[in-house]
Amino acid sequence: MKISRSILGTAAAFALAASAQATVCSVTDITPTAQACAGFYDNNLLNAANITEQQTALALLGFAWDGNFNTVEKLEGLAGSHTANFATLMQGITYVAFHFGNGNGGPGNATAFYRLDAGAGLDAITLAYNASSNGVLYSTQAAVVPEPETYALLLAGLGVLGFVARRRKHA
């Protein structure tokens, strides 16, 4: 008997929603302010054993993650720090998640997922709670690097402008 993927996905979403604590995440849990958040979900979901739960939460934010936990940037041992410094420069729409332990002011052993606009370049996120444990950077937009043809076109345009200016000068 085959069970369809949509039924399994729906069941996972209900299971994840059922594990949510009474405390709900807020877009102001992080700075810069998130565009959306999903959570808080009980326990630390930021590990290879909870791929389905992570995919379900990220899907609620509009991101389809492939589930490869080896391709994400992981921050471990935050030890209550208010700052999460990622090695990757974040740009544009970015998806991250943080686990908050039982430290001061936090939601108490819970995980939240966030979508934010990192702008032109951001390497750190400020956390509102003094209870951070670990974090994951799932996706960020790559830096835009112009193609060589763009530079060639720019130089050609400048050459044409110079030619036109020189002809007008002699006329």
ROLUMPA-718141 format. One line per 4 residues: number of its first residue (from 1); for each residue x, y, z of N, C-alpha, C, CB. Coordinates in nm, 2 decimals, decimal comma, padded with zeros to 4 digits. Each point is the difference from the previous one (the first is absolute). Glycine has a CB too. Layout:
NUM> X:Y:Z:X:Y:Z:X:Y:Z:X:Y:Z ~ ...
END
This chain:
1> 00,08:-00,12:00,00:-00,08:00,12:00,00:00,09:00,12:00,00:-00,19:-00,12:00,12 ~ 00,17:00,21:-00,22:00,08:00,12:-00,01:-00,07:00,11:00,08:00,10:-00,07:-00,22 ~ -00,02:00,15:00,29:-00,05:00,12:00,06:00,06:00,12:-00,08:-00,02:-00,11:00,24 ~ -00,07:00,20:-00,28:00,05:00,11:-00,08:00,09:00,09:00,08:-00,21:-00,02:-00,14
5> 00,30:00,09:00,07:00,09:00,10:00,06:-00,08:00,11:00,06:00,18:-00,06:-00,16 ~ -00,29:00,10:00,10:-00,07:00,12:00,06:-00,07:-00,04:00,13:-00,04:00,08:-00,23 ~ 00,00:-00,21:00,24:-00,06:-00,04:00,13:00,11:00,00:00,11:-00,17:-00,14:-00,12 ~ 00,29:00,09:00,08:00,11:00,00:00,09:00,05:00,14:00,04:00,07:-00,22:-00,09
9> -00,07:00,31:-00,01:00,03:00,14:00,03:-00,10:00,06:00,09:00,11:00,02:-00,22 ~ -00,23:-00,04:00,20:-00,11:00,05:00,08:00,01:-00,05:00,15:-00,15:00,02:-00,20 ~ 00,18:-00,15:00,21:00,02:-00,06:00,13:00,12:00,06:00,07:-00,11:-00,21:-00,08 ~ 00,22:00,23:00,01:00,11:00,06:00,06:-00,03:00,14:00,05:00,15:-00,14:-00,15
13> -00,22:00,22:00,07:-00,04:00,14:00,04:-00,08:00,00:00,12:00,01:00,07:-00,24 ~ -00,11:-00,17:00,25:-00,08:-00,01:00,12:00,08:-00,04:00,12:-00,20:-00,06:-00,14 ~ 00,29:-00,03:00,12:00,09:-00,04:00,11:00,09:00,11:00,05:00,00:-00,23:-00,09 ~ 00,05:00,31:00,00:00,09:00,11:00,03:-00,09:00,11:00,07:00,15:-00,05:-00,19
17> -00,27:00,07:00,14:-00,08:00,10:00,07:-00,04:-00,04:00,14:-00,09:00,07:-00,22 ~ 00,07:-00,20:00,24:-00,04:-00,05:00,13:00,11:00,01:00,10:-00,15:-00,16:-00,12 ~ 00,28:00,16:00,07:00,11:00,01:00,09:00,03:00,14:00,03:00,09:-00,21:-00,10 ~ -00,15:00,31:00,04:00,02:00,14:00,03:-00,03:00,03:00,15:-00,04:00,06:-00,25
21> 00,12:00,03:00,31:-00,03:00,04:00,13:-00,11:00,11:00,00:00,24:-00,06:00,07 ~ -00,29:00,10:00,05:-00,09:00,11:00,01:00,06:00,13:-00,05:-00,12:-00,12:00,19 ~ 00,25:00,13:-00,17:00,07:00,12:-00,04:00,02:00,00:-00,15:00,12:00,01:00,22 ~ -00,15:00,10:-00,29:00,01:00,00:-00,14:00,11:00,10:-00,03:-00,24:-00,05:-00,04
25> 00,32:00,02:-00,07:00,11:00,09:-00,04:-00,06:00,13:-00,05:00,15:-00,20:-00,06 ~ -00,06:00,30:00,05:-00,03:00,13:-00,04:00,10:00,05:-00,10:-00,12:00,05:00,21 ~ 00,08:00,03:-00,31:00,10:00,05:-00,10:00,10:00,09:00,07:-00,17:-00,01:-00,18 ~ 00,15:00,05:00,30:00,09:00,09:00,07:00,09:-00,08:00,09:-00,16:00,18:00,00
29> 00,16:-00,31:-00,01:00,10:-00,09:00,08:00,14:00,02:-00,05:-00,18:-00,17:00,04 ~ 00,19:00,22:-00,16:00,14:00,02:-00,06:00,00:00,14:-00,06:00,03:-00,25:-00,04 ~ 00,10:00,30:00,03:00,02:00,12:-00,07:00,11:-00,02:-00,11:-00,06:00,14:00,21 ~ 00,04:-00,11:-00,33:-00,12:00,08:-00,05:-00,13:-00,08:00,02:00,15:00,12:-00,17
33> -00,25:-00,04:00,18:-00,14:-00,06:00,02:-00,03:-00,09:-00,12:-00,07:00,20:00,13 ~ 00,02:-00,32:-00,09:-00,04:-00,10:-00,10:-00,12:00,04:-00,07:00,11:-00,18:00,14 ~ -00,13:00,12:-00,26:-00,12:00,02:-00,08:-00,11:-00,09:00,05:00,13:00,07:-00,20 ~ -00,09:-00,19:00,25:-00,09:-00,10:00,05:00,08:-00,10:00,09:-00,15:00,02:-00,21
37> 00,07:-00,09:00,29:00,06:-00,10:00,09:-00,09:-00,12:00,01:00,13:00,18:00,13 ~ -00,07:-00,30:-00,09:-00,08:-00,12:00,02:00,06:-00,06:00,13:-00,06:-00,04:-00,25 ~ -00,03:00,01:00,35:00,05:-00,06:00,12:-00,07:00,08:00,11:00,23:-00,07:-00,10 ~ -00,19:00,05:00,22:00,11:-00,09:00,05:-00,05:-00,14:00,01:00,09:00,19:00,13
41> 00,00:-00,28:-00,17:-00,02:-00,14:00,00:00,08:-00,06:00,12:-00,05:-00,01:-00,25 ~ -00,01:-00,09:00,32:00,06:-00,06:00,11:00,14:-00,07:-00,04:-00,23:-00,04:00,11 ~ 00,33:00,06:-00,02:00,13:-00,07:-00,02:00,08:00,07:-00,11:-00,10:-00,21:00,09 ~ 00,22:00,15:-00,10:00,10:00,05:-00,10:-00,02:-00,08:-00,13:00,16:00,06:00,18
45> -00,22:00,00:-00,28:-00,03:-00,07:-00,12:00,12:00,02:-00,10:-00,24:00,04:00,04 ~ 00,34:00,03:-00,01:00,11:00,04:-00,09:00,11:-00,11:00,00:-00,05:00,24:00,04 ~ 00,01:-00,36:-00,09:00,10:-00,11:-00,02:-00,05:-00,09:-00,11:00,06:00,02:00,25 ~ 00,02:-00,11:-00,28:-00,03:-00,09:-00,11:-00,11:-00,10:00,03:00,23:00,02:-00,07
49> -00,27:-00,04:00,19:-00,11:-00,09:00,04:-00,13:00,06:-00,02:00,15:-00,10:00,17 ~ -00,16:00,23:-00,19:-00,13:00,07:-00,01:-00,02:00,07:-00,14:00,00:00,03:00,25 ~ 00,04:-00,09:-00,35:00,00:00,06:-00,14:-00,15:00,03:-00,04:00,21:-00,12:-00,06 ~ -00,30:00,03:00,08:-00,13:00,02:-00,04:-00,07:00,12:00,07:-00,02:-00,25:-00,05
53> 00,05:00,26:00,18:-00,06:00,11:00,08:00,06:00,13:-00,05:-00,02:-00,15:00,20 ~ 00,15:00,16:-00,24:00,06:00,12:-00,05:-00,06:00,03:-00,13:00,21:-00,05:00,12 ~ -00,23:-00,04:-00,21:-00,05:00,02:-00,13:-00,15:00,05:00,01:00,15:-00,18:-00,10 ~ -00,22:00,13:00,19:-00,14:00,04:00,02:-00,01:00,15:00,05:-00,06:-00,24:00,05
57> 00,15:00,27:00,05:00,00:00,14:00,05:00,04:00,10:-00,11:00,05:-00,09:00,23 ~ 00,06:00,05:-00,30:00,05:00,09:-00,11:-00,11:00,02:-00,11:00,24:-00,07:00,05 ~ -00,31:-00,04:-00,08:-00,11:00,01:-00,10:-00,11:00,10:00,04:00,05:-00,24:-00,07 ~ -00,07:00,25:00,20:-00,10:00,10:00,05:00,05:00,14:-00,03:-00,07:-00,16:00,18
61> 00,20:00,18:-00,19:00,06:00,13:-00,04:00,02:00,02:-00,15:00,11:00,00:00,23 ~ -00,15:-00,10:-00,31:00,01:00,01:-00,14:00,13:-00,05:-00,06:-00,14:00,19:00,02 ~ 00,22:-00,27:00,06:00,13:-00,05:-00,05:-00,01:-00,15:-00,01:00,12:00,20:00,10 ~ -00,09:-00,26:-00,21:00,01:-00,14:-00,02:00,15:-00,05:00,01:-00,21:00,01:-00,15
65> 00,24:-00,06:00,27:00,14:-00,04:00,02:00,01:-00,15:-00,04:00,02:00,17:00,19 ~ 00,09:-00,20:-00,25:00,03:-00,14:-00,04:00,03:-00,10:00,11:00,08:00,10:-00,21 ~ -00,06:-00,05:00,33:00,02:-00,09:00,11:00,14:-00,05:00,02:-00,23:-00,07:-00,03 ~ 00,33:00,12:-00,05:00,14:-00,04:00,01:00,06:00,08:00,11:00,01:-00,06:-00,24
69> 00,00:00,00:00,36:00,06:00,07:00,12:00,15:00,03:-00,01:-00,18:-00,11:00,13 ~ 00,24:00,05:-00,23:00,15:00,02:-00,02:00,02:00,13:-00,08:00,04:-00,24:00,00 ~ -00,14:00,30:-00,06:00,02:00,12:-00,08:-00,04:00,13:00,07:-00,03:-00,14:-00,20 ~ -00,01:00,13:00,32:-00,04:00,12:00,08:00,12:00,05:00,09:-00,25:-00,07:-00,01
73> 00,24:00,19:00,04:00,11:00,05:00,10:-00,06:-00,01:00,14:00,10:00,16:-00,18 ~ -00,03:-00,23:00,26:-00,04:-00,02:00,14:00,08:00,08:00,10:-00,08:-00,23:-00,07 ~ 00,01:00,29:00,16:00,07:00,07:00,12:-00,03:-00,08:00,12:-00,02:00,23:-00,11 ~ 00,12:-00,27:00,18:-00,02:-00,08:00,12:00,07:00,07:00,12:-00,02:-00,22:-00,13
77> -00,03:00,19:00,24:00,06:00,05:00,12:-00,02:00,15:00,02:00,17:-00,17:-00,02 ~ -00,28:00,23:-00,01:-00,03:00,14:00,01:00,00:00,04:00,15:-00,13:00,00:-00,21 ~ 00,10:-00,09:00,30:00,01:00,02:00,14:-00,07:00,12:00,05:00,21:-00,12:00,00 ~ -00,33:00,15:-00,05:-00,08:00,12:00,05:00,04:00,13:-00,07:-00,02:-00,12:00,21
81> 00,11:00,11:-00,31:00,04:00,13:-00,06:-00,12:00,07:-00,07:00,23:-00,10:-00,04 ~ -00,22:00,23:00,04:-00,11:00,08:-00,07:00,04:00,02:-00,15:-00,05:00,11:00,22 ~ 00,17:-00,16:-00,26:00,04:00,02:-00,14:00,03:-00,13:-00,06:00,09:00,23:00,05 ~ -00,14:-00,25:-00,17:00,03:-00,12:-00,08:00,08:00,05:-00,12:-00,21:-00,12:00,07
85> 00,34:00,09:-00,07:00,09:00,04:-00,11:00,02:-00,12:-00,10:00,12:00,17:00,15 ~ -00,18:-00,15:-00,27:00,02:-00,10:-00,10:00,12:00,03:-00,09:-00,25:-00,04:00,00 ~ 00,32:-00,06:-00,04:00,12:00,02:-00,09:-00,04:00,05:-00,14:00,12:-00,18:00,13 ~ -00,24:00,14:-00,17:-00,05:00,03:-00,13:-00,07:00,14:00,01:-00,04:-00,24:-00,06
89> 00,08:00,33:-00,04:-00,07:00,13:-00,01:-00,14:-00,02:-00,05:00,22:00,11:-00,04 ~ -00,32:-00,07:00,12:-00,14:-00,02:-00,04:-00,04:00,12:-00,08:-00,05:-00,13:00,21 ~ -00,03:00,10:-00,32:-00,05:00,11:-00,09:-00,14:-00,04:-00,04:00,23:00,06:-00,08 ~ -00,31:00,04:00,07:-00,14:-00,02:-00,05:-00,08:-00,09:00,10:00,08:00,03:-00,24
93> -00,17:-00,10:00,18:-00,09:-00,09:00,08:00,08:-00,12:00,05:-00,20:00,07:-00,14 ~ 00,19:-00,08:00,27:00,09:-00,10:00,08:-00,09:-00,08:00,09:00,20:00,15:-00,02 ~ -00,17:-00,28:00,04:-00,07:-00,08:00,09:00,09:-00,06:00,10:-00,16:-00,06:-00,18 ~ 00,13:00,08:00,31:00,08:-00,04:00,11:-00,09:-00,06:00,11:00,17:00,18:-00,05
97> -00,11:-00,25:00,14:-00,07:-00,06:00,12:00,09:00,01:00,12:-00,14:-00,15:-00,15 ~ 00,08:00,16:00,27:00,07:00,00:00,12:-00,07:-00,09:00,10:00,09:00,23:-00,05 ~ -00,01:-00,30:00,13:-00,05:-00,07:00,12:00,04:00,08:00,12:00,02:-00,23:-00,11 ~ -00,12:00,25:00,19:00,02:00,08:00,13:-00,02:-00,10:00,11:-00,08:00,22:-00,10
101> 00,18:-00,23:00,19:-00,01:-00,09:00,11:-00,08:00,05:00,11:00,22:-00,09:-00,06 ~ -00,18:00,06:00,18:-00,08:00,04:00,12:00,06:00,12:00,07:-00,07:-00,24:00,03 ~ 00,15:00,32:-00,10:00,06:00,12:00,05:-00,10:00,11:00,04:00,20:-00,05:-00,13 ~ -00,15:00,16:00,18:-00,08:00,11:00,04:-00,08:00,06:-00,12:00,16:00,05:00,19
105> -00,29:-00,03:-00,17:-00,08:00,07:-00,09:-00,04:-00,07:-00,13:00,11:00,19:00,09 ~ -00,06:-00,31:-00,10:-00,03:-00,08:-00,12:-00,13:-00,08:00,01:00,24:-00,01:-00,05 ~ -00,28:-00,05:-00,06:-00,13:-00,07:00,00:00,01:-00,14:00,07:-00,05:00,11:-00,22 ~ 00,18:-00,15:00,25:00,02:-00,13:00,07:00,00:-00,12:-00,09:-00,11:00,10:00,19
109> 00,23:-00,14:-00,23:00,03:-00,12:-00,08:-00,10:-00,01:-00,12:00,08:-00,11:00,20 ~ -00,06:00,21:-00,29:-00,09:00,01:-00,12:00,08:00,05:-00,12:-00,20:00,04:00,15 ~ 00,15:-00,07:-00,27:00,06:00,04:-00,12:-00,09:00,08:-00,08:00,13:-00,21:00,00 ~ -00,08:00,32:-00,07:-00,08:00,08:-00,08:00,07:00,02:-00,13:-00,10:00,12:00,20
113> 00,03:-00,10:-00,31:00,05:00,02:-00,14:-00,04:00,14:-00,04:-00,01:-00,25:-00,05 ~ 00,10:00,32:-00,03:-00,03:00,13:-00,04:00,04:00,03:-00,15:00,04:00,07:00,24 ~ -00,12:00,01:-00,30:00,03:00,06:-00,13:00,03:00,14:00,01:-00,15:-00,17:-00,12 ~ 00,26:00,22:00,07:00,03:00,14:00,02:00,07:00,05:-00,13:00,03:-00,02:00,24
117> -00,03:00,16:-00,25:00,07:00,06:-00,12:00,13:00,05:00,06:-00,22:00,06:-00,12 ~ 00,33:-00,12:00,08:00,13:00,04:00,05:00,06:00,12:-00,07:00,03:-00,24:00,06 ~ -00,11:00,29:-00,16:00,05:00,12:-00,07:00,12:-00,03:-00,09:-00,08:00,14:00,19 ~ 00,17:-00,04:-00,19:00,12:-00,02:-00,09:00,11:-00,08:00,06:-00,06:00,22:-00,10
121> 00,06:-00,25:00,23:00,10:-00,07:00,06:00,00:00,00:00,15:00,14:00,04:-00,20 ~ -00,16:-00,16:00,26:-00,01:-00,01:00,14:00,07:-00,13:00,05:-00,22:00,13:00,00 ~ 00,31:-00,12:00,10:00,06:-00,12:00,04:-00,04:-00,04:00,15:00,19:00,06:-00,15 ~ -00,27:00,02:00,21:-00,04:-00,03:00,14:-00,14:00,04:00,02:00,23:00,03:00,08
125> -00,30:-00,11:00,01:-00,14:00,02:00,03:00,00:00,02:00,15:-00,09:-00,14:-00,19 ~ 00,02:00,24:00,24:-00,01:00,02:00,15:-00,13:-00,07:00,04:00,12:00,22:-00,01 ~ -00,10:-00,30:00,12:-00,11:-00,08:00,06:-00,06:00,07:00,12:00,11:-00,21:-00,08 ~ -00,24:00,21:00,10:-00,07:00,07:00,11:00,02:-00,07:00,13:-00,16:00,09:-00,17
129> 00,18:-00,22:00,16:00,00:-00,08:00,13:00,15:-00,04:00,04:-00,22:-00,09:-00,07 ~ 00,23:00,09:00,20:00,13:-00,04:00,06:00,00:-00,15:00,03:00,03:00,23:00,11 ~ -00,07:-00,31:-00,21:-00,01:-00,14:00,01:00,04:-00,08:-00,12:-00,18:00,04:00,16 ~ 00,25:00,02:-00,25:00,04:-00,06:-00,13:00,08:-00,12:00,02:-00,01:00,22:-00,11
133> -00,01:-00,32:00,03:00,08:-00,13:00,01:00,07:-00,02:-00,13:-00,17:-00,10:00,17 ~ 00,10:00,09:-00,28:00,06:-00,02:-00,13:-00,09:00,06:-00,11:00,12:-00,21:00,09 ~ -00,06:00,22:-00,21:-00,08:00,06:-00,11:00,04:-00,06:-00,13:-00,01:00,21:00,12 ~ -00,07:-00,19:-00,22:00,02:-00,06:-00,13:-00,03:00,11:-00,10:-00,05:-00,24:00,08
137> 00,14:00,26:-00,18:-00,03:00,08:-00,12:-00,03:-00,10:-00,11:00,15:00,19:00,08 ~ -00,28:-00,18:-00,13:-00,04:-00,10:-00,10:00,02:00,06:-00,14:-00,17:-00,09:00,15 ~ 00,15:00,22:-00,17:00,01:00,05:-00,13:00,01:00,15:00,00:-00,14:-00,19:-00,09 ~ 00,22:00,24:00,00:00,01:00,15:-00,02:00,03:00,02:-00,15:00,08:00,04:00,24
141> -00,11:00,08:-00,29:00,03:00,02:-00,14:00,15:00,03:-00,02:-00,24:00,10:-00,03 ~ 00,29:-00,15:-00,07:00,14:00,01:-00,04:00,02:00,15:-00,04:00,02:-00,24:-00,06 ~ 00,11:00,28:00,08:00,03:00,14:-00,04:00,00:00,00:-00,16:00,15:00,03:00,21 ~ -00,20:00,08:-00,26:-00,02:00,02:-00,14:00,14:00,05:-00,05:-00,25:00,05:00,01
145> 00,31:-00,13:-00,10:00,12:00,04:-00,07:-00,02:00,01:-00,15:00,14:-00,12:00,18 ~ -00,12:00,24:-00,23:-00,02:00,02:-00,14:00,08:-00,09:-00,09:-00,05:00,24:00,05 ~ -00,02:-00,29:-00,16:00,07:-00,08:-00,10:00,10:00,08:-00,07:-00,20:-00,15:-00,03 ~ 00,31:00,09:-00,03:00,10:00,07:-00,08:-00,06:00,08:-00,11:00,16:-00,17:00,06
149> -00,27:00,12:-00,12:-00,07:00,07:-00,11:-00,05:00,13:00,04:-00,06:-00,22:-00,10 ~ 00,02:00,23:00,23:-00,05:00,13:00,05:00,10:00,10:00,00:-00,16:-00,12:00,14 ~ 00,28:00,09:-00,10:00,12:00,09:00,00:00,03:00,04:-00,14:00,09:-00,10:00,21 ~ -00,09:00,00:-00,31:00,03:00,03:-00,14:-00,10:00,10:-00,06:00,10:-00,23:-00,02
153> -00,22:00,21:00,06:-00,11:00,09:-00,05:00,02:00,14:00,05:-00,16:-00,19:-00,02 ~ 00,20:00,20:00,15:00,02:00,13:00,06:00,12:00,07:-00,07:-00,09:-00,09:00,22 ~ 00,20:00,02:-00,24:00,11:00,06:-00,06:-00,03:00,04:-00,15:00,15:-00,14:00,15 ~ -00,23:00,06:-00,22:-00,04:00,03:-00,14:-00,08:00,13:00,01:00,01:-00,24:-00,07
157> -00,10:00,25:00,16:-00,08:00,12:00,01:00,08:00,13:00,03:-00,19:-00,14:00,08 ~ 00,29:00,12:00,01:00,09:00,12:00,03:00,08:00,03:-00,12:00,01:-00,07:00,24 ~ 00,03:-00,03:-00,32:00,08:00,03:-00,12:-00,09:00,08:-00,10:00,13:-00,21:00,04 ~ -00,25:00,17:-00,06:-00,09:00,07:-00,09:-00,02:00,14:00,04:-00,12:-00,21:-00,05
161> 00,10:00,24:00,19:-00,02:00,13:00,05:00,12:00,09:-00,03:-00,15:-00,09:00,18 ~ 00,27:00,03:-00,16:00,13:00,07:-00,03:00,01:00,03:-00,14:00,11:-00,12:00,19 ~ -00,15:00,03:-00,28:00,01:00,02:-00,15:-00,09:00,12:-00,04:00,05:-00,24:-00,03 ~ -00,18:00,24:00,09:-00,10:00,10:-00,04:00,05:00,13:00,05:-00,18:-00,16:00,01
165> 00,24:00,17:00,11:00,05:00,13:00,06:00,11:00,05:-00,08:-00,07:-00,08:00,23 ~ 00,16:-00,01:-00,28:00,11:00,05:-00,08:-00,04:00,05:-00,13:00,14:-00,17:00,11 ~ -00,24:00,11:-00,18:-00,05:00,04:-00,13:-00,07:00,14:00,02:-00,03:-00,24:-00,07 ~ -00,04:00,26:00,18:-00,06:00,13:00,02:00,10:00,11:00,02:-00,20:-00,11:00,10
169> 00,31:00,08:-00,04:00,10:00,09:00,03:00,07:00,05:-00,13:00,04:-00,11:00,23 ~ -00,02:00,02:-00,33:00,06:00,03:-00,12:-00,10:00,07:-00,10:00,16:-00,19:00,03 ~ -00,29:00,18:-00,01:-00,09:00,05:-00,09:-00,03:00,15:00,01:-00,10:-00,22:00,00
END
